[in-house]
Every structure is written in structure tokens, then in C-alpha cells.
């Protein structure tokens, strides 16, 4: 496993551990009369980080959830077409998410947005989400280019 992938997995794992800690302290605090104010805001931020990193890792490892019951019954040529179509649709979906997210981020760039209790800056979270969506799009595009080269679809 590459160092970059290991680092990304560690970031996502640490985010999940942080979510567990925040939620544990929030529950204990509620029961002992010392509630952790803003725990939901912190959880939202942490889940965004872990979920975004999870999408990058799943794209990197080719391990997105797939319905295989139909694809496994196809002939090898039909399966290659279905896999290509799946990758193209996934790339189109990720690019649409990225375009919408960048649009919202650009529209609210000068608005000093932050969560109400803790002050989590939403711009930083949008940047994290957009970087992860861009990474997914790049990984999917590279997969499509490699498939094209493997199948002899290169240009002149």
C-alpha cells in the first residue's frame, strides 16, 4: 500500500475515533449534568471529514458498493461495457456534486459562515469536501484512461 493511501486511511480513521470520543463525552456529560455544548456541530464536521475521506479511499480501492447480481451474469464483453458505463456514470455524478458544491462555496465565499455554538467554519468544511470530490473525479478519470489504454483505444 502506498504511503499516500495509508495517510488518507489514517486521516479517515482518526476522524472516526474523534467522532466516537465527542459522542462519548457528550453522552457522559448529559448524564452527569455537564453537557458538551455543540457536540452535534462537532459531529457534523467530523462525519463530513470521515465520509469524504471514505469516498476517496473507496474510489482508490475500486470498492464502491455495486449490485453484482446482474453484472456477474453478463458475458465478458458485456461486463466490460457495463463496467465502463458504471465508471462514466459515477464520474458524471461526482462531477455534478463537485460543480454544485463549488458553486455554493463560491456564492458564499465572502459570507463569514460558522456553526452557532462552537464556531466551526463551514468554508473549511466545504473546501475539504471539494478537495475529496476532486480527488474522486481524478481517480475515476485515471481509471477510465487506463482502461482505454489497456483496451488499445489510444489515439494516433
DSSP file (Angstrom, degrees, kcal/mol; ACC not computed):
  #  RESIDUE AA STRUCTURE BP1 BP2  ACC     N-H-->O    O-->H-N    N-H-->O    O-->H-N    TCO  KAPPA ALPHA  PHI   PSI    X-CA   Y-CA   Z-CA
    1    1 A X              0   0    0      0, 0.0     2,-0.0     0, 0.0     0, 0.0   0.000 360.0 360.0 360.0 137.9    0.0    0.0    0.0
    2    2 A X     >  -     0   0    0      1,-0.1     4,-2.2     4,-0.0     5,-0.2  -0.271 360.0-119.1 -71.6 158.2    1.3    3.4   -0.9
    3    3 A X  H  > S+     0   0    0      1,-0.2     4,-2.4     2,-0.2     5,-0.2   0.881 113.7  54.1 -63.5 -39.2    2.3    6.0    1.7
    4    4 A X  H  > S+     0   0    0      2,-0.2     4,-2.3     1,-0.2    -1,-0.2   0.927 109.6  46.4 -63.1 -44.8   -0.3    8.4    0.4
    5    5 A X  H  > S+     0   0    0      1,-0.2     4,-2.5     2,-0.2    -1,-0.2   0.903 111.6  51.9 -65.5 -39.9   -3.1    5.9    0.7
    6    6 A X  H  X S+     0   0    0     -4,-2.2     4,-2.3     1,-0.2    -1,-0.2   0.913 110.0  49.5 -61.2 -42.5   -2.0    4.9    4.2
    7    7 A X  H  X S+     0   0    0     -4,-2.4     4,-2.3     2,-0.2    -2,-0.2   0.914 110.7  49.4 -62.9 -43.7   -2.0    8.6    5.2
    8    8 A X  H  X S+     0   0    0     -4,-2.3     4,-2.2     1,-0.2    -2,-0.2   0.909 111.1  49.7 -63.0 -42.4   -5.5    9.1    3.8
    9    9 A X  H  X S+     0   0    0     -4,-2.5     4,-2.6     1,-0.2    -1,-0.2   0.899 110.2  50.8 -63.9 -40.5   -6.8    6.0    5.6
   10   10 A X  H  X S+     0   0    0     -4,-2.3     4,-2.9     2,-0.2     5,-0.2   0.897 108.3  52.3 -63.8 -40.3   -5.3    7.2    8.9
   11   11 A X  H  X S+     0   0    0     -4,-2.3     4,-1.9     2,-0.2    -2,-0.2   0.941 112.8  44.6 -61.0 -47.0   -6.9   10.6    8.5
   12   12 A X  H  X S+     0   0    0     -4,-2.2     4,-1.9     2,-0.2    -2,-0.2   0.900 114.2  49.6 -64.0 -40.8  -10.3    8.9    8.0
   13   13 A X  H  X S+     0   0    0     -4,-2.6     4,-2.3     1,-0.2    -2,-0.2   0.905 110.1  49.7 -65.6 -42.0   -9.7    6.5   10.9
   14   14 A X  H  X S+     0   0    0     -4,-2.9     4,-2.5     1,-0.2    -1,-0.2   0.863 108.1  54.6 -65.3 -34.6   -8.7    9.3   13.2
   15   15 A X  H  X S+     0   0    0     -4,-1.9     4,-2.2    -5,-0.2    -1,-0.2   0.905 108.3  48.8 -64.6 -40.4  -11.8   11.3   12.3
   16   16 A X  H  X S+     0   0    0     -4,-1.9     4,-2.1     2,-0.2    -2,-0.2   0.900 111.2  49.7 -65.8 -39.4  -14.0    8.3   13.2
   17   17 A X  H  X S+     0   0    0     -4,-2.3     4,-2.4     2,-0.2    -2,-0.2   0.902 109.7  51.5 -63.9 -40.2  -12.1    8.0   16.5
   18   18 A X  H  X S+     0   0    0     -4,-2.5     4,-2.8     2,-0.2    -2,-0.2   0.900 108.4  51.9 -62.8 -39.9  -12.7   11.7   17.1
   19   19 A X  H  X S+     0   0    0     -4,-2.2     4,-2.5     1,-0.2     5,-0.2   0.914 109.7  49.5 -62.1 -42.2  -16.4   11.2   16.4
   20   20 A X  H  X S+     0   0    0     -4,-2.1     4,-2.5     2,-0.2    -2,-0.2   0.917 112.3  47.6 -62.8 -43.3  -16.5    8.4   18.9
   21   21 A X  H  X S+     0   0    0     -4,-2.4     4,-2.8     2,-0.2     5,-0.2   0.932 112.2  48.5 -64.2 -46.1  -14.8   10.5   21.6
   22   22 A X  H  X S+     0   0    0     -4,-2.8     4,-2.2     1,-0.2    -2,-0.2   0.938 114.9  45.1 -60.2 -46.9  -17.0   13.5   21.0
   23   23 A X  H  X S+     0   0    0     -4,-2.5     4,-2.4    -5,-0.2    -1,-0.2   0.895 112.7  51.3 -66.4 -39.3  -20.2   11.4   21.2
   24   24 A X  H  X S+     0   0    0     -4,-2.5     4,-2.7    -5,-0.2     5,-0.2   0.944 112.5  45.3 -61.8 -48.3  -18.9    9.5   24.3
   25   25 A X  H  X S+     0   0    0     -4,-2.8     4,-2.6     1,-0.2    -1,-0.2   0.864 112.0  53.1 -64.2 -35.1  -18.1   12.7   26.1
   26   26 A X  H  X S+     0   0    0     -4,-2.2     4,-2.1    -5,-0.2    10,-0.3   0.924 111.9  44.3 -65.9 -43.7  -21.5   14.2   25.1
   27   27 A X  H  X S+     0   0    0     -4,-2.4     4,-1.8     2,-0.2    -2,-0.2   0.941 116.3  45.8 -66.8 -47.3  -23.4   11.2   26.4
   28   28 A X  H  X S+     0   0    0     -4,-2.7     4,-1.8     1,-0.2     6,-0.2   0.925 112.1  52.7 -60.9 -43.9  -21.4   11.1   29.7
   29   29 A X  H  X>S+     0   0    0     -4,-2.6     5,-2.6    -5,-0.2     4,-0.7   0.887 106.7  51.9 -59.8 -40.9  -21.7   14.8   30.1
   30   30 A X  H  <5S+     0   0    0     -4,-2.1     3,-0.4     1,-0.2    -1,-0.2   0.886 111.4  48.0 -63.1 -37.2  -25.5   14.7   29.7
   31   31 A X  H  <5S+     0   0    0     -4,-1.8    -1,-0.2     1,-0.2    -2,-0.2   0.781 115.3  42.7 -77.0 -26.6  -25.7   12.0   32.4
   32   32 A X  H  <5S-     0   0    0     -4,-1.8    -1,-0.2    -5,-0.1    -2,-0.2   0.386 118.7-104.6 -99.9   3.8  -23.5   13.8   34.9
   33   33 A X  T  <5S+     0   0    0     -4,-0.7     2,-0.3    -3,-0.4    -3,-0.2   0.634  94.5 103.5  87.1  13.7  -25.0   17.2   34.4
   34   34 A X      < -     0   0    0     -5,-2.6    -4,-0.2    -6,-0.2    -3,-0.1  -0.642  56.4-165.9-125.0  73.4  -22.2   18.7   32.3
   35   35 A X        -     0   0    0     -2,-0.3     2,-1.1    -6,-0.2    -9,-0.1  -0.254  23.3-123.1 -64.3 146.9  -23.4   18.6   28.7
   36   36 A X    >   -     0   0    0    -10,-0.3     3,-1.4   -14,-0.1     2,-0.2  -0.779  30.6-144.6 -89.0  98.4  -21.0   19.1   25.9
   37   37 A X  T 3  S+     0   0    0     -2,-1.1   -11,-0.0     1,-0.2    -3,-0.0  -0.436  80.3  20.4 -68.7 133.4  -22.5   22.1   24.1
   38   38 A X  T 3> S+     0   0    0     -2,-0.2     4,-2.3     3,-0.0    -1,-0.2   0.582  77.6 134.2  87.4  10.5  -22.0   22.0   20.3
   39   39 A X  H <> S+     0   0    0     -3,-1.4     4,-2.5     1,-0.2     5,-0.1   0.868  72.1  52.9 -63.2 -34.4  -21.4   18.2   20.2
   40   40 A X  H  > S+     0   0    0      2,-0.2     4,-2.4     1,-0.2    -1,-0.2   0.903 108.6  49.9 -67.4 -39.3  -23.8   17.9   17.2
   41   41 A X  H  > S+     0   0    0      2,-0.2     4,-1.9     1,-0.2    -2,-0.2   0.912 111.8  48.3 -63.7 -41.9  -21.9   20.6   15.3
   42   42 A X  H  X S+     0   0    0     -4,-2.3     4,-2.6     1,-0.2    -2,-0.2   0.911 110.5  51.5 -63.6 -41.5  -18.6   18.9   16.0
   43   43 A X  H  X S+     0   0    0     -4,-2.5     4,-3.0     1,-0.2     5,-0.3   0.901 107.1  53.4 -63.1 -40.4  -20.1   15.5   14.9
   44   44 A X  H  X S+     0   0    0     -4,-2.4     4,-2.0     1,-0.2    -1,-0.2   0.930 111.6  45.2 -59.9 -44.6  -21.3   17.0   11.7
   45   45 A X  H  X S+     0   0    0     -4,-1.9     4,-1.9     2,-0.2    -2,-0.2   0.920 115.2  46.7 -65.4 -43.7  -17.8   18.4   10.9
   46   46 A X  H  X S+     0   0    0     -4,-2.6     4,-2.8     1,-0.2     5,-0.2   0.901 111.4  50.9 -67.7 -40.7  -16.1   15.1   11.8
   47   47 A X  H  X S+     0   0    0     -4,-3.0     4,-2.9     1,-0.2     5,-0.3   0.875 107.3  54.7 -65.9 -36.1  -18.6   13.0    9.8
   48   48 A X  H  X S+     0   0    0     -4,-2.0     4,-2.4    -5,-0.3     5,-0.2   0.936 111.3  45.3 -60.3 -45.1  -18.0   15.2    6.8
   49   49 A X  H  X S+     0   0    0     -4,-1.9     4,-2.5     2,-0.2     5,-0.2   0.956 116.8  43.1 -63.9 -50.3  -14.3   14.6    7.0
   50   50 A X  H  X S+     0   0    0     -4,-2.8     4,-2.2     1,-0.2    -2,-0.2   0.894 116.4  48.0 -66.7 -38.6  -14.5   10.8    7.6
   51   51 A X  H  X S+     0   0    0     -4,-2.9     4,-2.0    -5,-0.2    -1,-0.2   0.910 112.7  47.9 -67.1 -41.9  -17.2   10.4    4.9
   52   52 A X  H  X S+     0   0    0     -4,-2.4     4,-1.8    -5,-0.3    -2,-0.2   0.921 113.9  46.7 -64.6 -43.9  -15.3   12.4    2.3
   53   53 A X  H  X S+     0   0    0     -4,-2.5     4,-2.6    -5,-0.2    -1,-0.2   0.887 109.0  56.4 -64.9 -37.9  -12.1   10.5    3.0
   54   54 A X  H  X S+     0   0    0     -4,-2.2     4,-2.6    -5,-0.2    -1,-0.2   0.885 105.1  51.4 -60.6 -39.1  -14.1    7.3    2.9
   55   55 A X  H  X S+     0   0    0     -4,-2.0     4,-2.2     2,-0.2    -1,-0.2   0.903 109.9  49.6 -63.5 -41.0  -15.3    8.2   -0.6
   56   56 A X  H  X S+     0   0    0     -4,-1.8     4,-2.7     2,-0.2    -2,-0.2   0.937 112.9  46.3 -63.6 -46.0  -11.7    8.8   -1.7
   57   57 A X  H  X S+     0   0    0     -4,-2.6     4,-2.6     1,-0.2    -2,-0.2   0.912 112.2  50.5 -64.9 -42.1  -10.5    5.5   -0.3
   58   58 A X  H  <>S+     0   0    0     -4,-2.6     5,-2.7     1,-0.2     4,-0.4   0.892 113.3  46.1 -63.1 -38.5  -13.4    3.6   -1.9
   59   59 A X  H ><5S+     0   0    0     -4,-2.2     3,-0.8     3,-0.2    -2,-0.2   0.910 113.0  50.0 -68.1 -41.9  -12.7    5.2   -5.2
   60   60 A X  H 3<5S+     0   0    0     -4,-2.7    -2,-0.2     1,-0.2    -1,-0.2   0.886 116.5  40.9 -62.8 -40.7   -9.0    4.5   -4.9
   61   61 A X  T 3<5S-     0   0    0     -4,-2.6    -1,-0.2    -5,-0.2    -2,-0.2   0.385 106.8-122.5 -91.2   3.3   -9.5    0.8   -4.0
   62   62 A X  T < 5S+     0   0    0     -3,-0.8    -3,-0.2    -4,-0.4    -4,-0.1   0.899  73.1 129.6  56.9  42.0  -12.3    0.3   -6.6
   63   63 A X      < +     0   0    0     -5,-2.7    -4,-0.2    -6,-0.2    -1,-0.1  -0.025  19.1 140.4-122.1  31.0  -14.6   -0.8   -3.7
   64   64 A X        -     0   0    0     -6,-0.4     2,-0.1     1,-0.1    -9,-0.0  -0.399  67.1 -89.4 -65.9 152.0  -17.7    1.3   -4.1
   65   65 A X        +     0   0    0     -2,-0.1     2,-0.3     2,-0.0    -1,-0.1  -0.422  56.2 179.9 -63.0 135.0  -20.9   -0.6   -3.4
   66   66 A X        -     0   0    0     -2,-0.1     2,-0.9    -3,-0.1    -1,-0.0  -0.989  34.9-123.8-139.9 147.9  -22.2   -2.3   -6.5
   67   67 A X     >  +     0   0    0     -2,-0.3     4,-0.6     1,-0.1     3,-0.3  -0.830  34.1 172.7 -89.6 109.0  -25.1   -4.5   -7.5
   68   68 A X  H  >  +     0   0    0     -2,-0.9     4,-2.6     1,-0.2     5,-0.3   0.543  52.6  91.6 -96.8  -8.8  -23.4   -7.6   -8.9
   69   69 A X  H  4 S+     0   0    0      1,-0.2     4,-0.2     2,-0.2    -1,-0.2   0.843 100.7  30.3 -60.2 -33.9  -26.3   -9.9   -9.3
   70   70 A X  H >4 S+     0   0    0     -3,-0.3     3,-1.2     2,-0.1     4,-0.4   0.888 118.7  53.1 -88.8 -45.7  -26.9   -8.7  -12.9
   71   71 A X  H >< S+     0   0    0     -4,-0.6     3,-1.3     1,-0.3    -2,-0.2   0.856 103.4  57.6 -62.6 -36.6  -23.3   -7.8  -13.9
   72   72 A X  T 3< S+     0   0    0     -4,-2.6    -1,-0.3     1,-0.3    -2,-0.1   0.713 102.9  55.3 -68.3 -18.5  -22.0  -11.2  -12.9
   73   73 A X  T <  S+     0   0    0     -3,-1.2    -1,-0.3    -5,-0.3    -2,-0.2   0.518  89.8  98.8 -90.1  -5.9  -24.4  -12.9  -15.3
   74   74 A X  S <  S-     0   0    0     -3,-1.3     2,-0.1    -4,-0.4    -3,-0.0  -0.410  82.2-104.1 -80.2 156.9  -23.2  -10.9  -18.3
   75   75 A X     >  -     0   0    0     -2,-0.1     4,-2.9     1,-0.1     5,-0.2  -0.364  41.5-100.6 -68.9 160.0  -20.7  -12.2  -20.9
   76   76 A X  H  > S+     0   0    0      1,-0.2     4,-2.1     2,-0.2     5,-0.2   0.893 123.1  47.1 -54.2 -44.3  -17.2  -10.8  -20.5
   77   77 A X  H  > S+     0   0    0      1,-0.2     4,-1.8     2,-0.2    -1,-0.2   0.926 114.9  46.2 -64.4 -40.7  -17.6   -8.2  -23.4
   78   78 A X  H  > S+     0   0    0      1,-0.2     4,-2.6     2,-0.2    -2,-0.2   0.868 110.4  54.3 -67.5 -35.1  -21.0   -7.1  -22.0
   79   79 A X  H  X S+     0   0    0     -4,-2.9     4,-2.7     2,-0.2    -1,-0.2   0.897 106.5  51.5 -64.7 -40.0  -19.5   -6.9  -18.5
   80   80 A X  H  X S+     0   0    0     -4,-2.1     4,-2.4    -5,-0.2    -2,-0.2   0.902 111.1  47.9 -62.9 -40.2  -16.7   -4.6  -19.8
   81   81 A X  H  X S+     0   0    0     -4,-1.8     4,-2.8     2,-0.2    -2,-0.2   0.922 112.4  48.9 -65.4 -43.6  -19.3   -2.3  -21.3
   82   82 A X  H  X S+     0   0    0     -4,-2.6     4,-2.5     2,-0.2    -2,-0.2   0.903 112.0  48.9 -63.4 -40.9  -21.3   -2.3  -18.1
   83   83 A X  H  X S+     0   0    0     -4,-2.7     4,-2.5     2,-0.2    -1,-0.2   0.905 112.3  48.3 -64.8 -41.5  -18.2   -1.5  -16.1
   84   84 A X  H  X S+     0   0    0     -4,-2.4     4,-2.5     2,-0.2    -2,-0.2   0.937 112.7  47.7 -62.8 -46.6  -17.3    1.3  -18.4
   85   85 A X  H  X S+     0   0    0     -4,-2.8     4,-2.6     1,-0.2    -2,-0.2   0.893 111.5  51.7 -61.7 -40.4  -20.8    2.7  -18.3
   86   86 A X  H  X S+     0   0    0     -4,-2.5     4,-2.5     2,-0.2    -1,-0.2   0.924 110.9  47.0 -61.8 -45.8  -20.8    2.4  -14.5
   87   87 A X  H  X S+     0   0    0     -4,-2.5     4,-2.4     2,-0.2    -2,-0.2   0.894 112.6  49.9 -64.6 -39.7  -17.5    4.3  -14.3
   88   88 A X  H  X S+     0   0    0     -4,-2.5     4,-2.5     2,-0.2    -2,-0.2   0.917 112.6  46.3 -65.0 -43.3  -18.7    7.0  -16.7
   89   89 A X  H  X S+     0   0    0     -4,-2.6     4,-2.5     2,-0.2    -2,-0.2   0.899 112.5  50.5 -66.2 -39.8  -22.0    7.5  -14.7
   90   90 A X  H  X S+     0   0    0     -4,-2.5     4,-2.6     2,-0.2    -2,-0.2   0.923 111.5  48.2 -63.5 -43.3  -20.0    7.6  -11.4
   91   91 A X  H  X S+     0   0    0     -4,-2.4     4,-2.6     2,-0.2    -2,-0.2   0.918 111.6  49.7 -62.4 -43.5  -17.7   10.2  -12.8
   92   92 A X  H  X S+     0   0    0     -4,-2.5     4,-2.0     2,-0.2    -2,-0.2   0.901 112.1  48.5 -62.3 -40.4  -20.6   12.3  -14.1
   93   93 A X  H  X S+     0   0    0     -4,-2.5     4,-2.5     2,-0.2    -2,-0.2   0.928 112.5  47.1 -65.2 -45.9  -22.3   12.1  -10.7
   94   94 A X  H  X S+     0   0    0     -4,-2.6     4,-2.7     1,-0.2    -2,-0.2   0.906 112.3  50.3 -64.1 -41.3  -19.1   13.1   -8.8
   95   95 A X  H  X S+     0   0    0     -4,-2.6     4,-2.7     2,-0.2    -1,-0.2   0.875 109.9  50.7 -64.9 -36.5  -18.5   16.0  -11.2
   96   96 A X  H  X S+     0   0    0     -4,-2.0     4,-2.4     2,-0.2    -2,-0.2   0.921 111.7  47.5 -66.5 -42.8  -22.1   17.1  -10.7
   97   97 A X  H  X S+     0   0    0     -4,-2.5     4,-2.6     2,-0.2    -2,-0.2   0.928 113.6  48.4 -60.7 -44.4  -21.7   17.0   -7.0
   98   98 A X  H  X S+     0   0    0     -4,-2.7     4,-2.9     2,-0.2     5,-0.3   0.917 110.4  50.7 -63.3 -43.7  -18.4   18.9   -7.3
   99   99 A X  H  X S+     0   0    0     -4,-2.7     4,-2.2     1,-0.2    -1,-0.2   0.926 113.5  45.1 -61.3 -45.2  -19.9   21.5   -9.6
  100  100 A X  H  X S+     0   0    0     -4,-2.4     4,-2.4     2,-0.2    -1,-0.2   0.906 114.4  48.2 -64.8 -41.7  -22.8   22.2   -7.2
  101  101 A X  H  X S+     0   0    0     -4,-2.6     4,-2.5    -5,-0.2    -2,-0.2   0.897 112.5  48.0 -67.9 -40.3  -20.5   22.3   -4.1
  102  102 A X  H  X S+     0   0    0     -4,-2.9     4,-2.9     2,-0.2     5,-0.2   0.895 110.5  53.2 -65.4 -39.2  -18.1   24.6   -5.8
  103  103 A X  H  X S+     0   0    0     -4,-2.2     4,-2.5    -5,-0.3    -2,-0.2   0.940 111.2  44.7 -60.9 -48.3  -20.9   26.8   -6.9
  104  104 A X  H  X S+     0   0    0     -4,-2.4     4,-1.9     2,-0.2    -2,-0.2   0.916 114.0  50.4 -62.2 -43.0  -22.3   27.1   -3.3
  105  105 A X  H  < S+     0   0    0     -4,-2.5     4,-0.2     1,-0.2    -2,-0.2   0.918 112.4  46.3 -62.6 -43.2  -18.8   27.7   -1.9
  106  106 A X  H >< S+     0   0    0     -4,-2.9     3,-1.0     1,-0.2     4,-0.3   0.903 111.6  52.0 -65.7 -40.4  -18.1   30.5   -4.5
  107  107 A X  H 3< S+     0   0    0     -4,-2.5     3,-0.2     1,-0.2    -1,-0.2   0.845 119.5  34.9 -64.7 -33.8  -21.5   32.0   -3.8
  108  108 A X  T >< S+     0   0    0     -4,-1.9     3,-0.8    -5,-0.2     5,-0.3   0.190  83.2 113.5-106.5  15.7  -20.9   32.1    0.0
  109  109 A X  T <  S+     0   0    0     -3,-1.0    -1,-0.2     1,-0.3    -2,-0.1   0.893  83.4  39.3 -56.5 -45.0  -17.1   32.8   -0.1
  110  110 A X  T 3  S+     0   0    0     -4,-0.3     2,-0.6    -3,-0.2    -1,-0.3   0.555  94.1  97.7 -85.7  -7.3  -17.4   36.2    1.4
  111  111 A X  S <  S-     0   0    0     -3,-0.8     2,-1.9     1,-0.1    -3,-0.0  -0.723  76.3-135.4 -83.1 121.7  -20.1   35.2    3.9
  112  112 A X        +     0   0    0     -2,-0.6     2,-0.4    10,-0.1    -2,-0.1  -0.554  36.1 179.7 -79.4  85.4  -18.5   34.5    7.2
  113  113 A X        +     0   0    0     -2,-1.9     9,-1.0    -5,-0.3    10,-0.6  -0.710  10.1 151.2 -93.1 136.0  -20.4   31.3    8.0
  114  114 A X  B     -A  121   0A   0     -2,-0.4     7,-0.2     7,-0.2     6,-0.1  -0.982  48.7 -86.2-154.7 160.1  -19.8   29.3   11.1
  115  115 A X        -     0   0    0      5,-1.9     4,-0.2    -2,-0.3     7,-0.0  -0.276  40.5-119.6 -67.4 158.7  -21.8   27.0   13.3
  116  116 A X  S    S+     0   0    0      2,-0.1    -1,-0.1     1,-0.1     0, 0.0   0.898  98.4  24.7 -71.8 -44.0  -23.8   28.6   16.1
  117  117 A X  S    S+     0   0    0      1,-0.1    -1,-0.1   -79,-0.0   -80,-0.1   0.920 133.9  23.4 -91.7 -47.6  -22.4   27.2   19.3
  118  118 A X  S    S-     0   0    0    -80,-0.1    -2,-0.1     2,-0.1    -1,-0.1   0.757  95.4-123.7 -94.9 -27.7  -18.8   26.1   18.6
  119  119 A X        +     0   0    0      1,-0.2     2,-0.3    -4,-0.2    -3,-0.1   0.803  37.4 179.0  87.9  31.1  -18.0   28.3   15.6
  120  120 A X        -     0   0    0      1,-0.1    -5,-1.9    -6,-0.1     2,-0.6  -0.528  31.9-123.5 -65.5 124.9  -17.0   25.6   13.1
  121  121 A X  B  >  -A  114   0A   0     -2,-0.3     4,-1.3    -7,-0.2     3,-0.4  -0.609  17.2-159.9 -76.8 117.2  -16.1   27.4    9.9
  122  122 A X  H  > S+     0   0    0     -9,-1.0     4,-2.5    -2,-0.6     5,-0.2   0.804  87.7  64.3 -67.5 -28.0  -18.3   26.0    7.1
  123  123 A X  H  > S+     0   0    0    -10,-0.6     4,-2.4     1,-0.2    -1,-0.2   0.916 101.0  50.6 -61.2 -42.3  -15.9   27.3    4.4
  124  124 A X  H  > S+     0   0    0     -3,-0.4     4,-2.1     1,-0.2    -1,-0.2   0.898 111.1  48.6 -62.6 -39.9  -13.2   24.9    5.7
  125  125 A X  H  X S+     0   0    0     -4,-1.3     4,-2.6     2,-0.2    -1,-0.2   0.883 109.9  51.6 -68.3 -37.4  -15.6   22.0    5.5
  126  126 A X  H  X S+     0   0    0     -4,-2.5     4,-2.7     2,-0.2    -2,-0.2   0.897 108.8  51.7 -64.9 -38.2  -16.7   22.9    2.0
  127  127 A X  H  X S+     0   0    0     -4,-2.4     4,-2.6     2,-0.2     5,-0.2   0.927 110.2  48.5 -62.5 -43.9  -13.0   23.0    1.0
  128  128 A X  H  X S+     0   0    0     -4,-2.1     4,-2.3     2,-0.2    -2,-0.2   0.939 113.0  47.4 -60.8 -47.4  -12.4   19.6    2.4
  129  129 A X  H  X S+     0   0    0     -4,-2.6     4,-2.5     1,-0.2    -2,-0.2   0.910 113.6  48.0 -61.1 -42.8  -15.5   18.2    0.7
  130  130 A X  H  X S+     0   0    0     -4,-2.7     4,-2.6     2,-0.2    -1,-0.2   0.887 110.4  50.7 -68.4 -38.7  -14.5   19.8   -2.6
  131  131 A X  H  X S+     0   0    0     -4,-2.6     4,-2.4     2,-0.2    -1,-0.2   0.920 112.9  46.9 -63.6 -42.3  -10.9   18.5   -2.4
  132  132 A X  H  X S+     0   0    0     -4,-2.3     4,-2.3     2,-0.2    -2,-0.2   0.902 112.4  49.1 -67.8 -40.1  -12.2   15.0   -1.7
  133  133 A X  H  X S+     0   0    0     -4,-2.5     4,-2.4     2,-0.2    -2,-0.2   0.903 111.6  50.0 -64.1 -39.8  -14.7   15.2   -4.6
  134  134 A X  H  X S+     0   0    0     -4,-2.6     4,-2.6     2,-0.2    -2,-0.2   0.913 109.2  51.6 -63.3 -42.1  -12.0   16.4   -6.9
  135  135 A X  H  X S+     0   0    0     -4,-2.4     4,-2.6     1,-0.2    -2,-0.2   0.910 110.1  49.4 -61.1 -42.0   -9.7   13.6   -5.8
  136  136 A X  H  X S+     0   0    0     -4,-2.3     4,-2.5     2,-0.2    -2,-0.2   0.920 110.9  49.6 -62.5 -43.2  -12.5   11.1   -6.6
  137  137 A X  H  X S+     0   0    0     -4,-2.4     4,-2.5     2,-0.2    -2,-0.2   0.910 111.8  48.2 -62.8 -42.3  -13.1   12.6  -10.0
  138  138 A X  H  X S+     0   0    0     -4,-2.6     4,-2.7     2,-0.2    -2,-0.2   0.926 111.9  49.2 -64.3 -44.5   -9.4   12.5  -10.8
  139  139 A X  H  X S+     0   0    0     -4,-2.6     4,-2.0     1,-0.2    -2,-0.2   0.906 113.0  47.3 -62.3 -41.3   -9.1    8.8   -9.7
  140  140 A X  H  X S+     0   0    0     -4,-2.5     4,-2.2     2,-0.2    -2,-0.2   0.910 112.1  49.5 -66.6 -41.6  -12.2    7.9  -11.8
  141  141 A X  H  X S+     0   0    0     -4,-2.5     4,-2.5     1,-0.2    -2,-0.2   0.905 110.4  50.7 -64.1 -40.9  -10.8    9.7  -14.8
  142  142 A X  H  X S+     0   0    0     -4,-2.7     4,-2.8     2,-0.2    -1,-0.2   0.897 108.6  52.4 -63.0 -39.2   -7.5    8.0  -14.4
  143  143 A X  H  X S+     0   0    0     -4,-2.0     4,-2.2     1,-0.2    -2,-0.2   0.917 110.5  47.7 -61.7 -42.9   -9.2    4.6  -14.2
  144  144 A X  H  X S+     0   0    0     -4,-2.2     4,-2.2     2,-0.2    -2,-0.2   0.901 112.4  48.9 -65.6 -40.3  -11.1    5.4  -17.5
  145  145 A X  H  X S+     0   0    0     -4,-2.5     4,-2.3     2,-0.2    -2,-0.2   0.916 111.7  48.8 -65.1 -42.6   -7.9    6.5  -19.2
  146  146 A X  H  X S+     0   0    0     -4,-2.8     4,-2.6     2,-0.2    -2,-0.2   0.892 110.6  51.1 -63.7 -38.6   -6.0    3.3  -18.1
  147  147 A X  H  X S+     0   0    0     -4,-2.2     4,-2.1    -5,-0.2    -1,-0.2   0.914 109.6  50.8 -63.9 -41.3   -8.9    1.2  -19.3
  148  148 A X  H  <>S+     0   0    0     -4,-2.2     5,-3.3     1,-0.2     6,-0.3   0.902 112.6  45.7 -62.4 -42.3   -8.8    3.0  -22.6
  149  149 A X  H ><5S+     0   0    0     -4,-2.3     3,-1.2     3,-0.2     5,-0.2   0.897 112.0  51.9 -67.7 -40.5   -5.0    2.3  -22.9
  150  150 A X  H 3<5S+     0   0    0     -4,-2.6    -2,-0.2     1,-0.3    -1,-0.2   0.872 110.3  48.2 -63.7 -37.5   -5.4   -1.3  -21.8
  151  151 A X  T 3<5S-     0   0    0     -4,-2.1    -1,-0.3    -5,-0.2    -2,-0.2   0.348 119.1-109.4 -89.6   8.0   -8.0   -2.0  -24.4
  152  152 A X  T < 5S+     0   0    0     -3,-1.2    -3,-0.2    -5,-0.1    -2,-0.1   0.772  76.5 134.4  76.6  24.7   -6.0   -0.4  -27.2
  153  153 A X      < +     0   0    0     -5,-3.3    -4,-0.2    -6,-0.2    -5,-0.1   0.227  30.3 132.1 -92.1  15.7   -8.2    2.7  -27.5
  154  154 A X        -     0   0    0     -6,-0.3    -5,-0.0    -5,-0.2    -9,-0.0  -0.166  58.2-106.5 -64.4 163.1   -5.3    5.1  -27.6
  155  155 A X              0   0    0      1,-0.1    -1,-0.1     0, 0.0     0, 0.0   0.323 360.0 360.0 -72.0-155.6   -5.1    7.8  -30.2
  156  156 A X              0   0    0      0, 0.0    -1,-0.1     0, 0.0    -2,-0.1   0.496 360.0 360.0 -55.3 360.0   -2.8    8.0  -33.3
